[in-house]
Amino acid sequence: MSQLFYIKECSSTNDEISKVLLYENSDFTAVHTFNQTGGRGQYGNTWLSAAGKNLAYTLAVMIQNFTLPDFLFNYYTAIIIRDFIAKLADTAISIKWPNDIIMKNKKIAGILIEKKKINQANYFIIGAGINILQEKFDEISNAGSLLTQTGTGFNLEKMTADLHSYLIEELKNIPSEKEIIDRFNANLFRKNLVSVFELNTKRQNGIIKNADENGEIWIDLENDGLKSFYHKEIKLLY
């Protein structure tokens, strides 16, 4: 049975989720807020969000229901959140490896997946921050929102309810591992385009070729040739 709880304000929905997983068989349980004050991103990054403008959402699903390797689960989560936003905005959306959601070269959503044991059950904790109505960002920021990128204002409550239903439906119908990899690469940001990367404090051109099932990205670099990298080993510059 799925449940969706609203929290008026919290530091992090990924931290709050454990408070509502009260029963042994709690599954597809989610919390959300429109005022998250201390959101976390991947690998210790922060996720800043303006109060009352954006969505912070966390869904807990029991790991025992999935046979996917962790990285493929991460990829699939990015795919379905990308698909949901793309259908909503009716415009092209990409996934910046490993799991940022990009619209018109601006990051509009970030995903943080953690594994936690709560009340003797093991969960994937899927956290998503989506910029929806925020209009102003730091001048040097690469962030945007659905409003800034489409000119359309979306209803926060309806979008949250629709997202919750969509994710549950898609997570109950996992495609093959090959399809996940193919769909992820089909929507990979800057794939097959010349881009600038920072590697070991030095910049060079390169072309993203593909992401693989081990969570690595393959880049054909101008000076170093074709190499694979884990997150934080190389930086794609805008």
PyRosetta script that sets phi, psi and omega in degrees:
from pyrosetta import init, pose_from_sequence

init()
pose = pose_from_sequence("MSQLFYIKECSSTNDEISKVLLYENSDFTAVHTFNQTGGRGQYGNTWLSAAGKNLAYTLAVMIQNFTLPDFLFNYYTAIIIRDFIAKLADTAISIKWPNDIIMKNKKIAGILIEKKKINQANYFIIGAGINILQEKFDEISNAGSLLTQTGTGFNLEKMTADLHSYLIEELKNIPSEKEIIDRFNANLFRKNLVSVFELNTKRQNGIIKNADENGEIWIDLENDGLKSFYHKEIKLLY")
pose.set_psi(1, 126.6)
pose.set_omega(1, -179.1)
pose.set_phi(2, -90.5)
pose.set_psi(2, 146.5)
pose.set_omega(2, 176.3)
pose.set_phi(3, -138.6)
pose.set_psi(3, 147.7)
pose.set_omega(3, 179.1)
pose.set_phi(4, -129.7)
pose.set_psi(4, 116.1)
pose.set_omega(4, -176.9)
pose.set_phi(5, -106.8)
pose.set_psi(5, 142.0)
pose.set_omega(5, 177.4)
pose.set_phi(6, -103.2)
pose.set_psi(6, 134.8)
pose.set_omega(6, 175.5)
pose.set_phi(7, -121.0)
pose.set_psi(7, 127.7)
pose.set_omega(7, -176.1)
pose.set_phi(8, -62.2)
pose.set_psi(8, -41.2)
pose.set_omega(8, -179.9)
pose.set_phi(9, -156.7)
pose.set_psi(9, 140.5)
pose.set_omega(9, 175.5)
pose.set_phi(10, -157.9)
pose.set_psi(10, 165.3)
pose.set_omega(10, 178.0)
pose.set_phi(11, -73.1)
pose.set_psi(11, -47.8)
pose.set_omega(11, -178.7)
pose.set_phi(12, -152.9)
pose.set_psi(12, 125.9)
pose.set_omega(12, 178.5)
pose.set_phi(13, -66.0)
pose.set_psi(13, -27.5)
pose.set_omega(13, 176.7)
pose.set_phi(14, -65.8)
pose.set_psi(14, -27.7)
pose.set_omega(14, 175.8)
pose.set_phi(15, -83.2)
pose.set_psi(15, -33.9)
pose.set_omega(15, -176.4)
pose.set_phi(16, -72.5)
pose.set_psi(16, -24.4)
pose.set_omega(16, -172.3)
pose.set_phi(17, -58.9)
pose.set_psi(17, -33.3)
pose.set_omega(17, -177.7)
pose.set_phi(18, -64.2)
pose.set_psi(18, -23.5)
pose.set_omega(18, -178.6)
pose.set_phi(19, -73.0)
pose.set_psi(19, -19.8)
pose.set_omega(19, -178.5)
pose.set_phi(20, -106.9)
pose.set_psi(20, -3.6)
pose.set_omega(20, 175.7)
pose.set_phi(21, -86.8)
pose.set_psi(21, 72.5)
pose.set_omega(21, -169.4)
pose.set_phi(22, -85.4)
pose.set_psi(22, -23.6)
pose.set_omega(22, -171.8)
pose.set_phi(23, -113.9)
pose.set_psi(23, 154.9)
pose.set_omega(23, -174.2)
pose.set_phi(24, -58.7)
pose.set_psi(24, -35.5)
pose.set_omega(24, -176.3)
pose.set_phi(25, -104.7)
pose.set_psi(25, 23.2)
pose.set_omega(25, 177.4)
pose.set_phi(26, -61.0)
pose.set_psi(26, 127.9)
pose.set_omega(26, -179.2)
pose.set_phi(27, -149.3)
pose.set_psi(27, 147.8)
pose.set_omega(27, -177.5)
pose.set_phi(28, 53.8)
pose.set_psi(28, 42.1)
pose.set_omega(28, 176.9)
pose.set_phi(29, -99.3)
pose.set_psi(29, 136.5)
pose.set_omega(29, -175.7)
pose.set_phi(30, -134.8)
pose.set_psi(30, 154.8)
pose.set_omega(30, 171.0)
pose.set_phi(31, -127.5)
pose.set_psi(31, 153.2)
pose.set_omega(31, 177.1)
pose.set_phi(32, -150.2)
pose.set_psi(32, 156.7)
pose.set_omega(32, 176.0)
pose.set_phi(33, -147.4)
pose.set_psi(33, 158.3)
pose.set_omega(33, 172.8)
pose.set_phi(34, -108.7)
pose.set_psi(34, 11.6)
pose.set_omega(34, 178.4)
pose.set_phi(35, -144.4)
pose.set_psi(35, 81.1)
pose.set_omega(35, 177.9)
pose.set_phi(36, -100.1)
pose.set_psi(36, 126.1)
pose.set_omega(36, -170.5)
pose.set_phi(37, -101.4)
pose.set_psi(37, -14.7)
pose.set_omega(37, -176.9)
pose.set_phi(38, -145.4)
pose.set_psi(38, 48.5)
pose.set_omega(38, -176.9)
pose.set_phi(39, -64.4)
pose.set_psi(39, 147.2)
pose.set_omega(39, 179.3)
pose.set_phi(40, -111.3)
pose.set_psi(40, 144.8)
pose.set_omega(40, 173.3)
pose.set_phi(41, -109.8)
pose.set_psi(41, -169.4)
pose.set_omega(41, 179.7)
pose.set_phi(42, -63.8)
pose.set_psi(42, 140.5)
pose.set_omega(42, 169.5)
pose.set_phi(43, 55.6)
pose.set_psi(43, 41.4)
pose.set_omega(43, 173.9)
pose.set_phi(44, 84.6)
pose.set_psi(44, 0.9)
pose.set_omega(44, 176.2)
pose.set_phi(45, -70.2)
pose.set_psi(45, 159.2)
pose.set_omega(45, 176.3)
pose.set_phi(46, -100.1)
pose.set_psi(46, 155.9)
pose.set_omega(46, 176.2)
pose.set_phi(47, -124.7)
pose.set_psi(47, 106.5)
pose.set_omega(47, -177.2)
pose.set_phi(48, -90.6)
pose.set_psi(48, 137.9)
pose.set_omega(48, -175.1)
pose.set_phi(49, -142.8)
pose.set_psi(49, 131.5)
pose.set_omega(49, 178.1)
pose.set_phi(50, -74.2)
pose.set_psi(50, 137.6)
pose.set_omega(50, -177.0)
pose.set_phi(51, -63.9)
pose.set_psi(51, 134.9)
pose.set_omega(51, 174.8)
pose.set_phi(52, 73.8)
pose.set_psi(52, 8.2)
pose.set_omega(52, -176.5)
pose.set_phi(53, -116.6)
pose.set_psi(53, -24.3)
pose.set_omega(53, -170.4)
pose.set_phi(54, -133.5)
pose.set_psi(54, 169.5)
pose.set_omega(54, -177.8)
pose.set_phi(55, -110.9)
pose.set_psi(55, 130.8)
pose.set_omega(55, 166.6)
pose.set_phi(56, -114.8)
pose.set_psi(56, 123.4)
pose.set_omega(56, -170.6)
pose.set_phi(57, -137.6)
pose.set_psi(57, 136.7)
pose.set_omega(57, 177.1)
pose.set_phi(58, -134.8)
pose.set_psi(58, 130.1)
pose.set_omega(58, 179.8)
pose.set_phi(59, -118.2)
pose.set_psi(59, 131.5)
pose.set_omega(59, 177.3)
pose.set_phi(60, -105.1)
pose.set_psi(60, 124.6)
pose.set_omega(60, 177.1)
pose.set_phi(61, -127.7)
pose.set_psi(61, 142.6)
pose.set_omega(61, -176.5)
pose.set_phi(62, -74.1)
pose.set_psi(62, 128.5)
pose.set_omega(62, -176.1)
pose.set_phi(63, -61.5)
pose.set_psi(63, -31.4)
pose.set_omega(63, -175.9)
pose.set_phi(64, -61.3)
pose.set_psi(64, -18.0)
pose.set_omega(64, -179.0)
pose.set_phi(65, -85.6)
pose.set_psi(65, -0.8)
pose.set_omega(65, -176.4)
pose.set_phi(66, -126.7)
pose.set_psi(66, 141.5)
pose.set_omega(66, 177.4)
pose.set_phi(67, -111.0)
pose.set_psi(67, 1.7)
pose.set_omega(67, -178.8)
pose.set_phi(68, -70.2)
pose.set_psi(68, 143.1)
pose.set_omega(68, 167.8)
pose.set_phi(69, -59.6)
pose.set_psi(69, 155.5)
pose.set_omega(69, -174.4)
pose.set_phi(70, -55.5)
pose.set_psi(70, -45.2)
pose.set_omega(70, -176.4)
pose.set_phi(71, -65.3)
pose.set_psi(71, -36.4)
pose.set_omega(71, 178.3)
pose.set_phi(72, -71.2)
pose.set_psi(72, -33.1)
pose.set_omega(72, 174.0)
pose.set_phi(73, -63.4)
pose.set_psi(73, -41.9)
pose.set_omega(73, 176.9)
pose.set_phi(74, -61.0)
pose.set_psi(74, -45.4)
pose.set_omega(74, 179.4)
pose.set_phi(75, -59.8)
pose.set_psi(75, -46.0)
pose.set_omega(75, -176.3)
pose.set_phi(76, -64.8)
pose.set_psi(76, -38.6)
pose.set_omega(76, 177.3)
pose.set_phi(77, -61.5)
pose.set_psi(77, -43.3)
pose.set_omega(77, 177.3)
pose.set_phi(78, -61.8)
pose.set_psi(78, -40.4)
pose.set_omega(78, -179.5)
pose.set_phi(79, -60.9)
pose.set_psi(79, -47.9)
pose.set_omega(79, -173.5)
pose.set_phi(80, -74.3)
pose.set_psi(80, -31.2)
pose.set_omega(80, 174.2)
pose.set_phi(81, -69.5)
pose.set_psi(81, -39.9)
pose.set_omega(81, 174.2)
pose.set_phi(82, -58.7)
pose.set_psi(82, -47.2)
pose.set_omega(82, -178.2)
pose.set_phi(83, -61.1)
pose.set_psi(83, -41.8)
pose.set_omega(83, -179.8)
pose.set_phi(84, -61.6)
pose.set_psi(84, -47.0)
pose.set_omega(84, -179.0)
pose.set_phi(85, -67.6)
pose.set_psi(85, -38.6)
pose.set_omega(85, -179.8)
pose.set_phi(86, -62.5)
pose.set_psi(86, -41.3)
pose.set_omega(86, 178.6)
pose.set_phi(87, -67.8)
pose.set_psi(87, -37.3)
pose.set_omega(87, -179.1)
pose.set_phi(88, -68.3)
pose.set_psi(88, -43.7)
pose.set_omega(88, -174.3)
pose.set_phi(89, -91.0)
pose.set_psi(89, -15.7)
pose.set_omega(89, -179.8)
pose.set_phi(90, 54.2)
pose.set_psi(90, 48.1)
pose.set_omega(90, 178.0)
pose.set_phi(91, -151.4)
pose.set_psi(91, 168.2)
pose.set_omega(91, -177.0)
pose.set_phi(92, -70.0)
pose.set_psi(92, 132.3)
pose.set_omega(92, 178.3)
pose.set_phi(93, -129.3)
pose.set_psi(93, 140.2)
pose.set_omega(93, 179.8)
pose.set_phi(94, -121.7)
pose.set_psi(94, 164.2)
pose.set_omega(94, 174.4)
pose.set_phi(95, -110.0)
pose.set_psi(95, 116.5)
pose.set_omega(95, 174.5)
pose.set_phi(96, -84.7)
pose.set_psi(96, 115.1)
pose.set_omega(96, -175.5)
pose.set_phi(97, -51.8)
pose.set_psi(97, 133.5)
pose.set_omega(97, 5.3)
pose.set_phi(98, -90.7)
pose.set_psi(98, -24.1)
pose.set_omega(98, -175.5)
pose.set_phi(99, -163.2)
pose.set_psi(99, 37.1)
pose.set_omega(99, 169.4)
pose.set_phi(100, -93.2)
pose.set_psi(100, 145.6)
pose.set_omega(100, -178.9)
pose.set_phi(101, -103.3)
pose.set_psi(101, 125.1)
pose.set_omega(101, -172.1)
pose.set_phi(102, -117.2)
pose.set_psi(102, 132.0)
pose.set_omega(102, 173.5)
pose.set_phi(103, -128.7)
pose.set_psi(103, 121.0)
pose.set_omega(103, 179.5)
pose.set_phi(104, 51.0)
pose.set_psi(104, 48.2)
pose.set_omega(104, 175.5)
pose.set_phi(105, 68.7)
pose.set_psi(105, 11.2)
pose.set_omega(105, 176.6)
pose.set_phi(106, -118.6)
pose.set_psi(106, 140.2)
pose.set_omega(106, 176.8)
pose.set_phi(107, -77.2)
pose.set_psi(107, 119.2)
pose.set_omega(107, 179.6)
pose.set_phi(108, -111.1)
pose.set_psi(108, -11.0)
pose.set_omega(108, 179.3)
pose.set_phi(109, -153.1)
pose.set_psi(109, 146.8)
pose.set_omega(109, 175.4)
pose.set_phi(110, -130.8)
pose.set_psi(110, 152.9)
pose.set_omega(110, -175.3)
pose.set_phi(111, -128.1)
pose.set_psi(111, 137.5)
pose.set_omega(111, 174.5)
pose.set_phi(112, -131.5)
pose.set_psi(112, 116.7)
pose.set_omega(112, 178.6)
pose.set_phi(113, -110.7)
pose.set_psi(113, 127.3)
pose.set_omega(113, 178.7)
pose.set_phi(114, -124.6)
pose.set_psi(114, 159.9)
pose.set_omega(114, 174.6)
pose.set_phi(115, -113.6)
pose.set_psi(115, 127.6)
pose.set_omega(115, -178.6)
pose.set_phi(116, -136.7)
pose.set_psi(116, 148.2)
pose.set_omega(116, 172.2)
pose.set_phi(117, -104.2)
pose.set_psi(117, 117.8)
pose.set_omega(117, -176.9)
pose.set_phi(118, -131.9)
pose.set_psi(118, 126.5)
pose.set_omega(118, -178.9)
pose.set_phi(119, 50.4)
pose.set_psi(119, 46.8)
pose.set_omega(119, 175.4)
pose.set_phi(120, 69.3)
pose.set_psi(120, 9.6)
pose.set_omega(120, 178.4)
pose.set_phi(121, -119.1)
pose.set_psi(121, 144.3)
pose.set_omega(121, 179.7)
pose.set_phi(122, -97.6)
pose.set_psi(122, 131.9)
pose.set_omega(122, -174.8)
pose.set_phi(123, -126.9)
pose.set_psi(123, 147.3)
pose.set_omega(123, 156.9)
pose.set_phi(124, -85.6)
pose.set_psi(124, 125.5)
pose.set_omega(124, 176.5)
pose.set_phi(125, -104.0)
pose.set_psi(125, 106.9)
pose.set_omega(125, -174.5)
pose.set_phi(126, -98.4)
pose.set_psi(126, 107.7)
pose.set_omega(126, 178.2)
pose.set_phi(127, -103.6)
pose.set_psi(127, 133.1)
pose.set_omega(127, 178.5)
pose.set_phi(128, -132.9)
pose.set_psi(128, 129.7)
pose.set_omega(128, 172.4)
pose.set_phi(129, -111.0)
pose.set_psi(129, 123.0)
pose.set_omega(129, -177.3)
pose.set_phi(130, -123.1)
pose.set_psi(130, 121.9)
pose.set_omega(130, 175.7)
pose.set_phi(131, -80.1)
pose.set_psi(131, 120.4)
pose.set_omega(131, -172.9)
pose.set_phi(132, -115.1)
pose.set_psi(132, -55.9)
pose.set_omega(132, -173.5)
pose.set_phi(133, -115.2)
pose.set_psi(133, -2.0)
pose.set_omega(133, -179.2)
pose.set_phi(134, -64.8)
pose.set_psi(134, 134.8)
pose.set_omega(134, -175.9)
pose.set_phi(135, -104.5)
pose.set_psi(135, -28.7)
pose.set_omega(135, -175.7)
pose.set_phi(136, -120.8)
pose.set_psi(136, 137.0)
pose.set_omega(136, 176.7)
pose.set_phi(137, -131.2)
pose.set_psi(137, 163.9)
pose.set_omega(137, 175.4)
pose.set_phi(138, -52.3)
pose.set_psi(138, 139.3)
pose.set_omega(138, -175.5)
pose.set_phi(139, -57.8)
pose.set_psi(139, -31.8)
pose.set_omega(139, -179.4)
pose.set_phi(140, -94.1)
pose.set_psi(140, 1.8)
pose.set_omega(140, -177.5)
pose.set_phi(141, -73.7)
pose.set_psi(141, 148.7)
pose.set_omega(141, 173.9)
pose.set_phi(142, -97.5)
pose.set_psi(142, 18.1)
pose.set_omega(142, -176.6)
pose.set_phi(143, -94.7)
pose.set_psi(143, 152.2)
pose.set_omega(143, 173.5)
pose.set_phi(144, -147.1)
pose.set_psi(144, -174.0)
pose.set_omega(144, 178.8)
pose.set_phi(145, -137.2)
pose.set_psi(145, 170.2)
pose.set_omega(145, 174.6)
pose.set_phi(146, -58.1)
pose.set_psi(146, -36.4)
pose.set_omega(146, 179.9)
pose.set_phi(147, -67.7)
pose.set_psi(147, -48.4)
pose.set_omega(147, -177.3)
pose.set_phi(148, -67.7)
pose.set_psi(148, -30.4)
pose.set_omega(148, -173.6)
pose.set_phi(149, -92.1)
pose.set_psi(149, -20.3)
pose.set_omega(149, -179.1)
pose.set_phi(150, -119.4)
pose.set_psi(150, -19.8)
pose.set_omega(150, -176.0)
pose.set_phi(151, 79.8)
pose.set_psi(151, 6.4)
pose.set_omega(151, -177.3)
pose.set_phi(152, -110.6)
pose.set_psi(152, 135.6)
pose.set_omega(152, 174.6)
pose.set_phi(153, -94.0)
pose.set_psi(153, 124.9)
pose.set_omega(153, -178.1)
pose.set_phi(154, -104.0)
pose.set_psi(154, 149.7)
pose.set_omega(154, 178.1)
pose.set_phi(155, -77.4)
pose.set_psi(155, 122.3)
pose.set_omega(155, -174.7)
pose.set_phi(156, -62.1)
pose.set_psi(156, -46.1)
pose.set_omega(156, -175.9)
pose.set_phi(157, -66.3)
pose.set_psi(157, -44.2)
pose.set_omega(157, -179.1)
pose.set_phi(158, -66.5)
pose.set_psi(158, -42.2)
pose.set_omega(158, 179.9)
pose.set_phi(159, -62.2)
pose.set_psi(159, -39.2)
pose.set_omega(159, 178.9)
pose.set_phi(160, -64.3)
pose.set_psi(160, -46.9)
pose.set_omega(160, 179.8)
pose.set_phi(161, -62.4)
pose.set_psi(161, -41.4)
pose.set_omega(161, 179.4)
pose.set_phi(162, -67.1)
pose.set_psi(162, -40.7)
pose.set_omega(162, 177.5)
pose.set_phi(163, -61.1)
pose.set_psi(163, -45.8)
pose.set_omega(163, -179.2)
pose.set_phi(164, -58.4)
pose.set_psi(164, -48.5)
pose.set_omega(164, 179.9)
pose.set_phi(165, -63.5)
pose.set_psi(165, -42.0)
pose.set_omega(165, -177.5)
pose.set_phi(166, -64.7)
pose.set_psi(166, -46.1)
pose.set_omega(166, -178.6)
pose.set_phi(167, -62.7)
pose.set_psi(167, -42.3)
pose.set_omega(167, -179.7)
pose.set_phi(168, -61.9)
pose.set_psi(168, -45.6)
pose.set_omega(168, -179.9)
pose.set_phi(169, -60.9)
pose.set_psi(169, -44.7)
pose.set_omega(169, -177.7)
pose.set_phi(170, -71.3)
pose.set_psi(170, -33.5)
pose.set_omega(170, 179.5)
pose.set_phi(171, -74.4)
pose.set_psi(171, -17.7)
pose.set_omega(171, 175.6)
pose.set_phi(172, -87.3)
pose.set_psi(172, -3.9)
pose.set_omega(172, -178.6)
pose.set_phi(173, -133.8)
pose.set_psi(173, 68.4)
pose.set_omega(173, -176.1)
pose.set_phi(174, -73.2)
pose.set_psi(174, 127.6)
pose.set_omega(174, 176.7)
pose.set_phi(175, -77.5)
pose.set_psi(175, -178.3)
pose.set_omega(175, 179.2)
pose.set_phi(176, -68.0)
pose.set_psi(176, 160.5)
pose.set_omega(176, 178.8)
pose.set_phi(177, -61.8)
pose.set_psi(177, -38.0)
pose.set_omega(177, 179.1)
pose.set_phi(178, -63.4)
pose.set_psi(178, -41.8)
pose.set_omega(178, 179.9)
pose.set_phi(179, -64.4)
pose.set_psi(179, -38.4)
pose.set_omega(179, 178.4)
pose.set_phi(180, -61.2)
pose.set_psi(180, -48.5)
pose.set_omega(180, 179.3)
pose.set_phi(181, -60.8)
pose.set_psi(181, -44.9)
pose.set_omega(181, -178.7)
pose.set_phi(182, -62.8)
pose.set_psi(182, -44.2)
pose.set_omega(182, -178.8)
pose.set_phi(183, -68.3)
pose.set_psi(183, -37.3)
pose.set_omega(183, 178.8)
pose.set_phi(184, -63.3)
pose.set_psi(184, -47.7)
pose.set_omega(184, -178.7)
pose.set_phi(185, -68.8)
pose.set_psi(185, -29.5)
pose.set_omega(185, 178.4)
pose.set_phi(186, -65.6)
pose.set_psi(186, -23.3)
pose.set_omega(186, -178.4)
pose.set_phi(187, -115.1)
pose.set_psi(187, 18.2)
pose.set_omega(187, -175.3)
pose.set_phi(188, -74.8)
pose.set_psi(188, 125.4)
pose.set_omega(188, -178.1)
pose.set_phi(189, -62.7)
pose.set_psi(189, 130.3)
pose.set_omega(189, 176.6)
pose.set_phi(190, 67.0)
pose.set_psi(190, 16.8)
pose.set_omega(190, 178.7)
pose.set_phi(191, -63.7)
pose.set_psi(191, 132.3)
pose.set_omega(191, 177.8)
pose.set_phi(192, 64.9)
pose.set_psi(192, 19.0)
pose.set_omega(192, 176.7)
pose.set_phi(193, -117.2)
pose.set_psi(193, 144.9)
pose.set_omega(193, 176.8)
pose.set_phi(194, -68.9)
pose.set_psi(194, 124.3)
pose.set_omega(194, -179.5)
pose.set_phi(195, -132.0)
pose.set_psi(195, 167.8)
pose.set_omega(195, 177.3)
pose.set_phi(196, -104.9)
pose.set_psi(196, 131.8)
pose.set_omega(196, -178.8)
pose.set_phi(197, -122.0)
pose.set_psi(197, 154.5)
pose.set_omega(197, 172.5)
pose.set_phi(198, -112.7)
pose.set_psi(198, 119.3)
pose.set_omega(198, -178.9)
pose.set_phi(199, -131.4)
pose.set_psi(199, 120.0)
pose.set_omega(199, -178.9)
pose.set_phi(200, 53.9)
pose.set_psi(200, 46.5)
pose.set_omega(200, 177.4)
pose.set_phi(201, 69.4)
pose.set_psi(201, 0.8)
pose.set_omega(201, 179.4)
pose.set_phi(202, -111.7)
pose.set_psi(202, 147.4)
pose.set_omega(202, -178.7)
pose.set_phi(203, -100.8)
pose.set_psi(203, 142.9)
pose.set_omega(203, 173.8)
pose.set_phi(204, -156.9)
pose.set_psi(204, 157.5)
pose.set_omega(204, 177.5)
pose.set_phi(205, -76.7)
pose.set_psi(205, 155.3)
pose.set_omega(205, 176.9)
pose.set_phi(206, -167.1)
pose.set_psi(206, 169.4)
pose.set_omega(206, 179.9)
pose.set_phi(207, -128.8)
pose.set_psi(207, 122.0)
pose.set_omega(207, 175.2)
pose.set_phi(208, -68.1)
pose.set_psi(208, 126.4)
pose.set_omega(208, -179.1)
pose.set_phi(209, -99.1)
pose.set_psi(209, -49.0)
pose.set_omega(209, 179.5)
pose.set_phi(210, -172.9)
pose.set_psi(210, 162.1)
pose.set_omega(210, 169.1)
pose.set_phi(211, -101.5)
pose.set_psi(211, 146.2)
pose.set_omega(211, -178.0)
pose.set_phi(212, -113.7)
pose.set_psi(212, 177.0)
pose.set_omega(212, -173.8)
pose.set_phi(213, -72.6)
pose.set_psi(213, -7.3)
pose.set_omega(213, 178.7)
pose.set_phi(214, -96.3)
pose.set_psi(214, 5.1)
pose.set_omega(214, 178.7)
pose.set_phi(215, 86.2)
pose.set_psi(215, 11.5)
pose.set_omega(215, 178.7)
pose.set_phi(216, -101.7)
pose.set_psi(216, 157.8)
pose.set_omega(216, 175.8)
pose.set_phi(217, -116.4)
pose.set_psi(217, 138.4)
pose.set_omega(217, -178.3)
pose.set_phi(218, -103.1)
pose.set_psi(218, 125.7)
pose.set_omega(218, -177.1)
pose.set_phi(219, -130.3)
pose.set_psi(219, 131.5)
pose.set_omega(219, 176.0)
pose.set_phi(220, -91.7)
pose.set_psi(220, 103.8)
pose.set_omega(220, -173.6)
pose.set_phi(221, -93.4)
pose.set_psi(221, 146.5)
pose.set_omega(221, -177.3)
pose.set_phi(222, -58.6)
pose.set_psi(222, -40.9)
pose.set_omega(222, -176.2)
pose.set_phi(223, -100.5)
pose.set_psi(223, -28.6)
pose.set_omega(223, -171.9)
pose.set_phi(224, -110.1)
pose.set_psi(224, -3.4)
pose.set_omega(224, 179.7)
pose.set_phi(225, 77.2)
pose.set_psi(225, -163.1)
pose.set_omega(225, -176.5)
pose.set_phi(226, -79.5)
pose.set_psi(226, 119.8)
pose.set_omega(226, -179.2)
pose.set_phi(227, -141.4)
pose.set_psi(227, 157.3)
pose.set_omega(227, 176.7)
pose.set_phi(228, -107.7)
pose.set_psi(228, 151.5)
pose.set_omega(228, -176.6)
pose.set_phi(229, -140.9)
pose.set_psi(229, 147.8)
pose.set_omega(229, 167.4)
pose.set_phi(230, -90.6)
pose.set_psi(230, 168.0)
pose.set_omega(230, 179.8)
pose.set_phi(231, -57.9)
pose.set_psi(231, 140.4)
pose.set_omega(231, 179.2)
pose.set_phi(232, 78.4)
pose.set_psi(232, -5.4)
pose.set_omega(232, 177.0)
pose.set_phi(233, -82.3)
pose.set_psi(233, -20.4)
pose.set_omega(233, 177.9)
pose.set_phi(234, -147.3)
pose.set_psi(234, 149.5)
pose.set_omega(234, -176.9)
pose.set_phi(235, -121.7)
pose.set_psi(235, 128.1)
pose.set_omega(235, 173.5)
pose.set_phi(236, -84.6)
pose.set_psi(236, 121.8)
pose.set_omega(236, -179.3)
pose.set_phi(237, -93.8)
pose.set_psi(237, 140.0)
pose.set_omega(237, 178.3)
pose.set_phi(238, -76.7)
pose.dump_pdb("model.pdb")
